[in-house]
């Protein structure tokens, strides 16, 4: 199975003044990143916690061709009508390979079978079903804007019947979904062979290479982010508000109207603050990346100046 095979090197196609190249996390404390890198976003969103949309070629009757190469930008307005979108459960295996978990009675499964059968009889050089997997990060809180978007272009390949259960058991070690128990009967796994990986963040659009994505690790708190944020808002709001007031200038602190947490990752906490008629996001950076619940408790206490010994119970 191909692992994140992309064009060599990495670059940002549209970048702002604060753009940074993604890659392995620096080892020295002074250089530790304070934000999730594009490569880390790729691994985080590829795990399937956030829902994905799979774009497939339209049927031949609608003017589509199952044998042309995948086009990552066909999902935009200029390419409207060239692909059909399907909601899909995507997952990763222990090595980071992308997989699709599809109900055997679903329209998506029937379409994949149809396109796969057509591709198997295509001229030499054609392989699999061209597809684009689109995953949009949805952070907690209605006031929050998406932080990242993952776009993977590639080809969907069959997984032989004999390997379905073995693969499902391997995937379960990464993402223990109950639906994996049905693989081989009412559900099937398909492999997404990667041709190109793009991640969009506030800094721009990043084309990632294989080494950067393979070296990155998913954020350990992404799946539980909503629960942690809800707990902070409900049980530790006093400490949160006190931290915000300390961070602001006295004049801004006096005009503060609303405080809400809109993001959490291994490097820190994002807090949206309404000051007068405007808003701004403050970053409560952790002294070092948190890798688990115990480290997160200590990191939150340190960042917010809480003496309780552990914010998250």
Phi, psi and omega in degrees: 000130181290137181250106169048043180280116184225180177299146181295144179080174180221140176210163176255125182282323175229113185230152175262184184292343182257017182295146176225146177287142179268160181168192180302147179294127178303151187269338183274140183304325183293337185255004182300130180292148180259001179225154175297130181282162176304320179295321177293324175298320179301313181291325181292312182286337179288342184289342175097007176294315174273142182294151180240161175236128179257123179260122181242157176301145176289162180295158180300328180294334181264007177098005181272163177228120184286356186253355178284157181293157180293142179237111186295335185261007178293347182277355180273184185294324181293331180257015183303135178093351181275338181229159174250129180273142177224129172293139185213147171268112179254155184213172172233149174275176184302334181270000179096002179293141182275136180226156177241130179255113190232136174292133185292344177260002183280157177298325179298317180297316179299320180292320178297319178298315180300311182291324179294318178297320179293321181292328181293338178257010182283167178301162180304139180106334177279138182213123176072187182256119178297137185204160174229123175262125183241122181231122181252127176291133177238098183287165180291149176093133181292337182278353185275144175263153177305141182261335184203157176220130179255131177231114181247121177257136181181207182229133177274127182242149175292151168249125185298153185303323182293333183264359185297310184292318179298318179293320179299320179294323178292318180296324182298336177288340178262316183223092186284072178275140178298330181297339179293339177293339182269357180296130184103345177239279183261358178224157180220150176259137174239149180262135174255103177283126190271132173253323183208142178234125176234139175234129178255126175230184179297338181275348179139194179257124187247122172269118190260147175262169186298318184295319182296316182289318181296326181283342183279159177235148178296154176293129185289346185248004186298316182293332183255010186301314181302317181294318179294317180296317178299319179296317178299315182296322186275321190253342186227032183294325180300315179295323180294312180295320179299320178296316180300314182295328177288328183284331184275156170295151183307319180295320178290319180301321181292336182258009181288129183248329185211145178224129178211143178277129182237008178184147178215133173214183185296343184258346181164191187237137175255128183236122177272127184237129174263116180243111185063237180260004181244170179230155174209156179252125177260145180250118174264092185282139176281150178296333176206157181300140177266136183249352182197177184304317182295317178294326179295318178301313181294322182293320179294319178298317180293317183292320184266357179071035181267128182272008190285343179092001179165112182283318186264115183279000000 
